[in-house]
Amino acid sequence: MGTKHVSGILQVTRKAVGYLAFPIEAGVKKTLEDIEVGPEHLGGALNGDTVSVEIIGTSPRTTGKVVKVISRAKTEFVGTLKHINDQWVVLASDIKFYRPIHIEHLLEGSVAGSKVLVELVSFDGKTDPKGTITEVIGIAGEHRAEMNAIVLEHGFKTEFPAAVVQEAQKIEKEHAAIIASEIPKRADFRNLTTMTIDPFDAKDFDDALSLRKLDNDEWEVGIHIADATFFVRPGTALDDEAVKRGTSVYLVDATIPMLPLELSGNVCSLREGEDRLAFSAVFRITSKGKVLERTFTKSVIRSNKRFTYEEAQQILNDVDANKNPDSPFTADLVTLRTLSRILRKQRDEEGAIDFGDNEVKFILDEKGVPTGVVRKERIETNQLIEEFMLLANREVAAHISKLAEKLPEHGLVFLYRIHDTPKEDRIEELATFVRAVGYEFGHLKSKKSTHKYSARDIAHLLKQIEGKPEEHLIRTATLRTMAKAIYSTKNIGHFGLAFEYYTHFTSPIRRYPDMLVHRILESHLSGKPMTRREFTNLETMCITASGQEAKAVSAERDSIRYKQVEYLSSKIGQEFDAVISGVTEWGLYVEDMVSASEGLVRVRTIGDDFYNYNQKEYALVGQRTKKSFTLGDKVKVKLVATDLAARTVDFELVR
C-alpha cells in the first residue's frame, strides 16, 4: 500500500501541535481522531492554512507531517517589535503563531516595543519566518494602538485608500445638487413627522420612523432606510472597498466604518433637519398589529428629531407617570410603543427566542484606560426600534420570495438571513445541563417543528430564568447550542426569530448584505429583476459577508476582552463575587458578576482535596470530601494574575 496524503485545513494549538480532520477521500480510512502533526512536522504551516499532510504513523494515534502548504489562511500578522540577540523580530499577537518573525529592515517610526503589521515573506519550517513591516501601529500598551492592532489582526483596515476617499469627497461636495435633482423622481415624505432613535454616541443614522393616522383605526408606519446604494455603485472604488470590508467594526470606544465618514456620517446618514435620500418600507397596519398593505419606494425624507434611546424612553416614562412631557413627539412615541409591543407579542407566540443582552460598557480616562465598567441596560425604546426593523426585514424578504414563487421561470435570486435549527445532540446536551441546574426543558411543541425540541422550548426556558441568579449562565449555554445565523441565497427560515422569511435591509451604511438587498429590491421595483444568471456570484458574496461578519464580531469581543483584562490588572489581590461559567478537568472558569470578566481557577490551586471532573454533572468533585463545584455556583474569588498580551485572567477561590 502506497503513502497516503490527506489535504485540508490545519488547526494549530498554542503549543504548536497541528490537527487535520480526515476528509472523505478514497484510500484513507476514517478514524474518530484527527491526524496529529507535531511541532517538528509542521513544515512552516500556520493555523488555518490549507495543507497536504503525509500520514507517517497510525499507533497509538494517527500522525502526519505537512509536505506542502497549499494556501495561507492569512499573510498579514500583528505583533510587537523586539530587539533580541542583535536581531529584530516581531512576536505575533496571535498566540498560535509559534515562531518569532525575523525582520531585516525597519520601517520609519518603528522602535522596540512598537505594535506593527507584518507581511509574511517566507516560512518553510526549516528556517525562521521572515517578514516585512508594512505599518507601524503605535506603542504596545497604548489604547489606540491596541484597538487598531485588534482591527488589523482580524483583516480590517483602519484607513481608506486614496481613490475611495476621493470618490466620497466628490459625492459630499455634490450632495446638495444630487438631492435637488432626485426629489422630483421620488416619494416625498418630508411633510411627515419623522424621527431617529439611536445610541447616544451614534454617528451614522441608518433608519428613521414616521407615523400617520389613517381611517378605520389604522396607521401608516414608515420605516425609512438610508439609500446608501444610490451613492455606492458597482464598479466604483467605494463599492470595491465596501465588498472587502463587508461590515463596520465596533470596538470599545470607536467604530471602523464600512463606508468613509463623508458617506457614513454625512451624505447617507439620516441627520436631523436635513433632506436625505431613503429607501422606504411603508406599512398600513391595524391597531391590532396586522399588516394590511406594504409599499417599498425610493424616497426623500427629513428627520425632525434625533432621539437617543434614553431621551425617547424618558418621554414614555413620563407618560406612564401621568406627567405631560413637553414634546411634540409624545403621541407618536406612545403609538409606536403600543404597536411594537403587539408585534413583539406576536413573535413571542410564534416561539421567537430572546437571548437578551449581556454587553458591558467601559468608563475610560483621557488615555483610554478603563476606570470602571457597567453592564448595558436594554430599555424598551431599544426593543421598539428592534421590532420595526424586524418587520421591515421580514416583509422585504417575504415580498421578494412570493414574487419568485409566482415567476419561477425567471430564476429570481435573493439574499436571505437564515438561522438553522440546532443540532439534536447539542440541544440534548443543553437539556441535560439545564435539568442539572434545576429547570424543566422540552415538551412545548411548535406547529412548524418536526424536531424533538422547538424554538418554543428554548423561549419558555429563557422566560423561566428571567431575574434568576443563573440567568446569564443559562442564556450563554443556550446561545452556544445555536447554529450561527448566516447569509444565503437558499431560504430555510430563521429559527431564532421564528420567521419563514428574513433578510437584512435596514443597515446599509454598516452592512454590505443590506446594500445587496437594496439593489435586488430596486431591480424588482423597476420591473427588471435580477436573475440568477445576472447575479451568479451572489452565493459567494453571501459566504464572504458571513465570514467578514464573524471576523468583526471576533474583533469586537477581543477589544472588550482586552479592556476587561486591563481593568482587572490594577486590582491584583482584590476579591470578587463570581459565578462558575465553565468546568473542565484543568479547573473552573469563573465570571466576575460586575465586569463580566472571565478567568480561570486552576484545579491545582483548590488544594484541599483531589478533584475529579464529572462531565455529566458539569462539576469538579472532591475525591475524599465529595465537595463539588458546579456550573452556575456562586463563588468568592481572589484575583492573582493577569496577562494583557494573552488576554488571560487567573483567580483563586476564597474559602
N, C-alpha and C positions, 0 to 999 in steps of 0.2 A: 504494500500500500504506500503511495507517494506522500510527500509532505503536504500537509493541509494548511491553507491560508484562509483567513477569515477577515473580512473588511467591515468597518462600521465606525461608530463614534465612540472615542475613548473617553472614559471618565477617570480623572486623576484625583487622588486624595491629597490632603495637605502633607502626607508622609511620602509623597512621590511614588505611590503604588497605583498602577492603572488597572481598570477593569473594562472589558469589552463584552457586551451582551452577544450571545450566539444568535446570528440571524438564521433564517431558514434557508440553508444552502445545501445543495447536493453534495454528498460525500463527507459531511460534518455531522457527527451525532450530537443532538441537542442534549445538554445536561441541565440540571437545576441551577448550577453555578455559572457565573460569568467566567470568562478567561481572565486570569490574573497575570498582570505584566509587572514584574519587579522593577525597581528604580534603574537597575543596570541594563534593562532591556527596553527602555522607553524610546531609545533612538531619536531623541530630540522632540518627541511628541508631547503636546501640552493638552490640558483639559479641554474637551470639546472638539479636538481635531478628528478629522476622518482619516483612518489609518488602515493599513493592511498588516495583519498580525499572523506570524507563523506559530503554529502550535508546537511547543517543544517538550511538553510533559502532560501526563494525564493522571498521575497519582502523587500525593493523595488528593490533589485537585488539578484541574486543567490550567496549565500555564502557557505563556507565549512570549514572543518578542516582536516588537514593531520592526517590520522590514521596509516600510515606506509610509511617509506622511503624505497622504493623497491630497488633502487640503487643510489649511489652517482655519480654525474657528474665528480667530482674530489675529491681527498682526500689530495692533497698537496696544500698548500697555502703559498704565500709570505707575509711577514708583518714586522713590526717594533717592536722590543722588548722594553717593558716598565716595570718600577717597580712602581706599583700603590698600595697603601694601604698594603704595606708589601707583595705584591704578584707579581709574574712575569706573565705578559700577553703579547700576541702578538696581535697588531692591524693590521688586514689583509689589504693589499693594495687594494684588491677587495672591492669596496665600497658597494657591495651587500652582503658581509658577515657582518651581523648586530650585532654580539656579539664578545667581546674580547675572545681570545683563551687562556685558563689558562695553564701555563707551570709548571710542578713540578720539573724538573731537567734541569739545563742549560748545554749546550754543551760547551766544552772548546773553549775559544776565544770569547764567546758571552757576551756582555755588554749592558747596557741600551743604546738604540739608534742604535743597530745593526739591519741590514736587515737580516732576517733569512728565511729559508724554513722550514715549519712545516707540519708534518704528523698529520692529524686529527684522534684522537684516539676514541673519543666518543662525541656525542651531540644528546640528545633526546628532547631538548627544555625545559625540566623541570629544568635541572641544566646547569651551564655554560659549553661550549665546552672545552674539554681537548685535548691537543696536545703534540707532541714530536718534538723538534728541530732536524732536520736531517742535516742541513747545515748552517753554518754562511757565509753569502754572503759578508758582509762588513758593513761599517758605512753608515747609511741613509744620502743621500745628496751627497755622493761621486760618481763621474761619473761612474767608473767601476762597483761599487756596484749597482747603479740604473739600468744600462744597463743589467747586469746579472740578476738582480731581475725581469726585464721585461721578459727575456727569460724563466726563471724558472716559472714565473707566468702563462705562456702560455703552460707549459708542456714540454718544451725542456730542455735538459741537456747541460751544458757548458763544461763538460769534458766527455771523452770516458772511458768505462770500461776497465780494465786492459787487458782482453782477446782480445778486439778489437785492442788495441794499439800493443799488441804482434804480432798479425797477420799482421798488417800494417807494423811494423818494419821488420818482416821477409821478406815480399814481397819487401820492399825497398832495403834490403840487397842483395836480389837475382835478382834484376831488370835487370841488365846488361845481366846476363846469360839467363834470360827469353826471352828478346828481341832477343838475338842471336839465340836461338832455334826456335823462331817464324818466323823470317824473311823468311826462305825458304818456309813457308806454306802460305804466304800472298802476295797480290798485293803490289809491291814495288813502291811507289810514291816519293821516296827520290830524284829522279833526276828532279822533277818538282819544279819550284819556288813556294813556299808556304809561306803564311803569316797569322798571327793572328792580329785582330783589337779589342781591348777591352778598358775598362775604365783604366785610368792611375794607379789606385790603385788595379787593379785586381791581384789576387794571383793564381787563377785556370783558366786555359785556356781550355775550352770545345771544341772549334771549330777553324778550320783553313780553309783557302780558297786557291785553286790553279787554275791556268788558263792556257790553252794551245790552240793555234790557230790550227784549222783544215782546210781542204779544203772546197770549196763551201760556203765561208762566214759563217762558223760555228765555234763554240767554245766548248771546253770541260771545264766545270766548276766542280771542285772537292770540295765538302763540306765534310771535314774530321772531324769526331767527336771522342772524346776521348773514347777508348774502356774500359770503367770502368768495364763492366760486366766480362771481361776476368779475372780481379783480384778479383772481389767481387762475390763469388759463393754462390748459395743457400746452406743453412745448416751451413754456417760459422758464426762466431761471428760478422764479418764485415757486412754480409748481414742482420743478425737479427737486428743489431743496425740501419742500413740504413732503414729498414722497419719501425722501431719505429719512427725515425725522419721524414722520408718521404721527407724532403727538407732541404736545407740550410736556415738559418735565417739571414737577412741582417738588421743590426742596423745602427745607425747614423755613427759610425766610426769603426765598426767591423763586421765580419762575423762569425756566429756559423755554421761551415760546417756540411754537412750530412756525409761526409767521413773524416777520420783522415787526418791531414796535410801531413803525409807521402804519402798518395794517392792523396788527392785533390790538394796539392801544388807541388807535385813532380811526382810520378810514372805515374799518369793518365794525368797530365797537359801537354799540348802540348807546351812545353817550347822551346824557340829559340835555334837553333843549336844542339838539342838533338833528337836522334831517339825515336819515340814513336809509340805505337800500337794504331790504329784507326779503326773506322767503317766508311767507306767512301761511300757517295752518289755521284755518278759521272753522270753528265748530258751532253748529246750532245744537244746543243742549238743554234738556229739560231740567227743572229744579230737582228732579229725582236722579239726575246724573246720566240720563240716557242720551246718547249721541244720535241726533236725528239726521244731521247733514254735515258733510265735511267738504271744505274747499281748500285747495292749495294754489297759491298765486304769488308771483313776484310783486313786490310792493315797495312803497316808501313810507316810513314812519318817523315820528318824532317822540322820543321818550319825554314825558312830562315830569318824571320824578325818578331819581336814583335812590332807592332804599337799600340800607344794609338789612340783613336778616333781623338784627336786633331792633332796629328802628321800626320796621313793619310789625314785629312781634309786640313792641311796646304799645302801639296803637290798638292792637287786638286785645292786649291785656287790659288796657284802659276801658275798652268797650265791655269786657267781661266784668269789670269792677264798677259798672254803671257810671263811668265817667264819660265825658263828651270830648274826645280828642279833637284838637284844633287842627284838622287835616281834611282837605277836600277829597282825599283818597279813602276815607274811613269806610264808606258804604261799599266801595268796590272790594276792598280788602276783606270785609266781612263776608260778602257773597262768594268771593274766590275761595275763602277758607271753607265755607259751607259745602261748595261743590267739590273741593279737594277731599274733604272728609268722606263724602259719598263715594267718590272714585276709589279712595283707599279701602273703604269697607267692601266695595265690590271685589277688589283684588284679594282682600283677606278671605272672602267667602269662596273664591276660586282656588285658594291654597297657596297664595303668594307668600314667599319667605322673606321676613325682615331680619337681616343679620345685625341691625343696629349699628352702632358706631363706637369704636374704642380709640379714636385718634387723640393724640396728645399735642399740646402746643407749648413751645418753649418761650420763656421770657429771656431775651438776650440783652447783654450790655452793649455799649458802643463798639466793642471789639468782636461782637458775635459770640461771646462766652455765655453759656446758659446759666442764669442765676435763679431760675425757677421753672417749674413745669406744671401744667394743669391739663386735665382731660377736657377735650372739647365737648360742649353741650349741644346736642341735636334738638333744636327747638321746632315748634310747629310750622314756622314760616319756611324752614328747610324742607319740611315734608310737603308744604303747599306747592312750592316750585317743583319738587320732585314729581308730584302727581301729574302736573300739566305737561312736564317734559315726557313722562312715560306715555301719556295719552297721545302726544304728537308722534312719538317714535312708533308706537303701536299702530296708529291709524295710517301713517305713511306706508309701513310695511304691508298692512292689510290691503291698502288701496292698490299697490303695485302687484301684489300676489294675485288678487282677484282679476286684475286685468290680464295677467299672464295665463290664468285658467281659461279666460274667455277667448284668448288668442294664442292657442298652443302652437299654431303653425308659424308664428313669428319668432319662436325661440327666445322669448324675452328673458332678460337676465337681471338679477338684483343682488344686493349685498345685505345679508341678514346678520343680526347679532344673535347667536344661538348659544344655548346652555343645555348640555346633555344631562340626562338622568344620571345620578351617581351609580357607580358600580355596586352591584349587590353585596359583594364581600365587604366593601368599605362601610356600607350602611349597617351591615350586621355587626361590624366592629364598634360602630358608634352606638348601636342599640345595647350591646354588651356593656360598654363604658357607662352610658347614662343610667342604666339599671343598677350598675355597681355603685354609682353615686346616689341612687335613691329615687330615680324618676321612671315613670312609665313611658314607653315609646312604642308606637305602632298602632295598627288596627283602625285608623281613620282613612278609609279608602276613598280615593277620588274617582269620580265617574270616568275621567280620562285615563286613569292609571291602570296599567296592566302589570305593575310591579308589586312585590310584596309590601314595600313601603312607598308612600306617596309624599308629595310636597306638603300635603295637609298634615301628615305625621310630624314633619320637621317643624312646620309653622306652629303646631299645637305644643310641641316641646318647648319652643322658644317663648311661647306665651306663659308656660308653666314656670319658667325660671326668671321671669321679669322681677327685678328688685331683689333677687336672692344673692347671697354671697358668692355662689358658684356660677352666676350668670355669665360673666365674661369667659370663664373657663370652658363652659359647655358651648357657648357661641363659637369660640375658637375651634374647639374639637369638631363641631358641626361643619364649620366653614372648610376645614381641612378635608372633609369627606367629599366635598362637592367637586364636580368637574369644573374646569376653567371655562368661562364664557369666552367665545372667540367669534371672529368674523368668517362668514362662509357664503357661497352662492347657493348652497343646498340647505333648505329650511327644515329644521327638526323641532322648531319651537324653542321657548325659553323656560326651562324647568323652574328656576328660582322665582321668576315673575309670574309664572302660570299663564303665559301668553302664547297663543298659537302663532302669532306673527310679531316680530320685533326687529327693530333696526336702530341705528344711531343717526339722527337727523339734526339734533338740537345744539351741537357744539362744533361747528365747522371751523371756528378760529383756532381750536386747540386739538382737533382730531381729524386726520385725513380721511378716514372712512366716511365721516359725515359729509365731507366735500364730494366724495364719490356718489353718495346717496342723493345729494342735491342735484348733481349733474344728470343722474339717471331719471329722477323725478321730473326735472325740467324737460328732458327729452320726451317724456310721455305727454307733458302738458303742451308741448309744441307740435304734437302729432307725429313726431319722428322718433319713436322709442328705439333705444339702443338694443341691438340683438346680441346674442352670444358671439356671433361672428365678429361684430364690431368691437366687442369687449372681451376678446379671447384671453386677456391676461388678468381678468378680474379676480379669479381664484388665487392666482399668485399674489396679487395685491392684498387679498384677504389674509393670506398666510404671513406676508411681510408685516402688515399692520398689527396682527395679533402678536407677532414677535417683538415689534417695537413697543407695543403696549406693555408687554411683560418686562422688558428692559427698563422702561420708565418707572413702573411700579417698584422694581428692584432698587433703582436709584433712589427713589423717594424713601423707601424703607431703610436703605443704607445711610441716608442723611439723618434720618430720625435716630437710628441706632448709634451713629457717631455722636450725636448730641446727648443721647442718654448716657453713654459711657463717659463723655466729657463732663457731664453734670455730676455724675457719681464720683469722678476722680478726685474731687475735693472733699469727699465725705468718707474716706477710708477710716474704719474703726467705728462708724456710726451704726446704729441698729435700725432695722426697718420691719414693718409689718408686711408680710408677703403671702402669696398663695402658691402652692405647688402646681406648676403648669406643665410639667413633664417628668416622667420617671423612666430611668434607664438603668442598666446594670452598673454603669460607672458613677451614677449619682442622681441628684434631684435638680431639675430646673425649677427655679422659683421666680415669681414676678412681683416686683415691688408694687404695692397697691396704689401708690401715689403717682409715680412716674411711668408705670407700665414697663420699666426696665427689667429685662430677664437676665438672670445669671445662674451659674452652676454651683451647687453644693456637692463637692466630690464625696463619694461614698467613704473614702478612707478618712475623711475628717469627722465623720459622725462619731466613730471611736468607741462607743460604749458596748458594742456588740459586732458580730459579723452579720452583715445584711445581705440577704438573697433577693434577687429580682423576681417578683411574681408577675408575669406578664398578663395573666388573666385578670388579676385584681388591680393592675396598674399601681403596684406598690413595691416598696422595699420593706422586707420583713426581717426582724432580728431573729437570728437562729436560736439564741438562748432565751431572750426576753419575750419574743413574739411581738415586740413592739413594731408597729407598721407606720410608714409614711406613704400616704395615698394621694393620688391625683385629686386636687381640689382642697386639700387640707390647708388650713391657715397655720403659718409658722412665723416665728420671730427669727430674723437672721441678722448677722453682722457682716458688713462689707469688709473684705480682707484684701482685695486686689482688683485693679482694672488694667486693661491693656488697650490703649486707644488705637494702636496700629492694627491689632487683630480684632478690635471692637468686641472684647470679651470682658465679662464681669465674674468675679468669684466671691461667693458668700460662704459663711459657715453658720450652722444652726446655733441658736442661743438657747441653752437649757435652763 
